Every structure is written in structure tokens, then in C-alpha cells.
Amino acid sequence: MIIGRWQLVETLGAPDTWSMLTTGTTPRDWASYQRAIPARLRPLVATAHATGAPVDQVLPKSRNPWSEANFRAVPVLWADAGVHAVRVWVGPQAPAEELGVAPFEIDARARVVRTMPSGLGPHFGSTPVEYTGAEQFQRIERFDGALDVVAALTRSEPGSRWSAIATVRSASGPRSLLLAARNSAAERRRFDWRGLAVDVTDSVVPQPKSFEAATLELLRDTQPGLYLVILDTAQVRAVRWVTEPVPGLRWRGVDERTVPHPDDRARIAAVRAQIMAGATRAALPALRLAAENGGWLTADVEVSPLPGSDVVPTFVLAQLQVTTPPR
């Protein structure tokens, strides 16, 4: 049993599947709950989970290292009072500052992320937030595992889990967040994911933008009007903007099927077919896209499969050269 540091028990599944996500701010990568928390203390963790209320207790005298120590278990609550995790402290008086943790939920079918960031501290905001599609990456500075996570969400195989570390912008500067999520083992609920964001900055130094990202930004700076976005090949939806989004494009929180002009959808399908058939590059000139002002903007688009091991590409990089601004 770790003494004198917060430990985070994820409770995203059934009790017999609970695991450890962190010791202090050190990621544990789904470590064994049974090994980390002694059997004598697990009922106290279960009580915090079942009631949704903190449990405070002075442990009885024993021959254990935690004899007569203070025990504190603090649940991490979702909006409907569901408990995503329990923070556990054993040792002297628990510190006033708890481990920064925020719960989130993902509808992988609709590509909607809902989060309650207040648990991470005021520099992340205090009100619940909802992101749709590519919006979820707008505060992320670096996330090397992003496409692997998106692919896992797209598949949503029952009983899956994933974890990764991202560098995220906050009001106090870049922070390192451990992101971890699990979905249901039931086929009918496999697109419903529950997760946790944990501030691990004290143990994991925030990472600068990758060399590849910096190179693409330089390309963007040398070619005004050029914008880059990663699309999935399943439904040709925006996954993540590599550069800033096209100014004036109506892309936030919308049904992405309404963004291309209806008369251009057949051309998009034809380009997708070329890529899926093995083409390494395909062009789509004068594509009309919905503008925020209710009109249309025009862009010449070129797509290429992202490097990877998939025989059939999962993602493509689209280069948009704006030729006509919103009107």
C-alpha cells in the first residue's frame, strides 16, 4: 500500500475489473487494483463508489504499515451521480489539494465528447463542456496517440479500453493529461465510453509540438490559403485540424453531411473510392463548403492516405487551398 500519496482507482467497469490509473501523478497504466489496495481497505473504496460520498476513517491499530493512519476515499462524480473513479489517500492528514481528475463520456457513434473539467482546476474552466467531431482537439498541443484513439473509438469493440497522454493548453499554460476510457462489454452499448482525464504534469513534462506538426505549420505559413485536416475514410468526416480551421467554414457542432454542397457529394464519393482502391493521391477541384454566414466558400482539395500499416487506409490528409472566400 502506498503511504502519503493519492492513488486513483478507476471504476469505469464492474468492480472485479477496477484498476489503478495513477500513484500520485505517476501513470500506472491499468495496474492491478487488488495488488495496490489491501483487501482490508477495499470495502471502504467500494462504499465511496456506492454512495458517491467521501469516506474518512482512522484505520485501526495493526501490524500493517498503515496502522492508525488516516484513510480518505473521494469519488469522482459524473453529472448523473455515476462514479467514474475513487481517489484514495492513506497516511497522515490528507492534503487540502487533491489529485486533479475530470470525468468525461464519449458517444463514439455521434463523435460527441462531454466533460466536466472543474476537477482539473480553475485553469481548465468550471462549467461542463461538449465537443463535436474535430472540436475535441482544439485545445490539444500534442497528442501522439490521437489517431490510434480515434481508430479505437471508430471500431468500439465491446469491452475495450485505451489510455494515452496529451499536452493540453490551459489558462496556466500547457499541462500533461492522462486520458483513459473504457466502453461496455455489451454489444448494444459498445459506442458508449466513460473516461477520466488526470493532470499528471508533475510527473510527465508537457511536450512541445512534434517535428512533423511544426513542419506542416511552416508549410501553411509559406502558402497562404492552404489548410490541412485529417479525415476518416469511413464517412469522410473531419477528425482533426492540423492547421487552424478554414476561416469562415461552418464546421463546429454541425452534422458534417451538411458541410459539402449537395451537388458535390457524388464527387466526394468518387474520390473516396479512388483512395480505397489504392490511389496515393486524388484531387477534388472547386469543392463548395458551407460557410458560417449561410453561403458557400470554394476550395481545391487534394487528399492522400496517411502512412500506416492498413491495407485499406483509415485516415487521409486533405489539403484545402481556398480559392473563393465565404460569400
Secondary structure by P-SEA (a helix, b strand, c coil): ccccbbbbbbcccccccbbbccccccccccccccccccccaaaaaaaaaaacbbbbbbccccccccccbbbbbbbbccccccccbbbbbbcccccccccbbbbbccccccbbbbbbccccccccccbbbbbcccccccccccccaaaaaaaaaaaccccccccbbbbbbccccbbbbbccccccccccccccccbbbbbcccccccccccaaaaaaaaaaaacccbbbbbbbcccccccccccccccccccccccccccccccaaaaaaaaaaaaaaccccccccbbbbbccccbbbbbbbbbbbcccccccccbbbbbbbcccccc
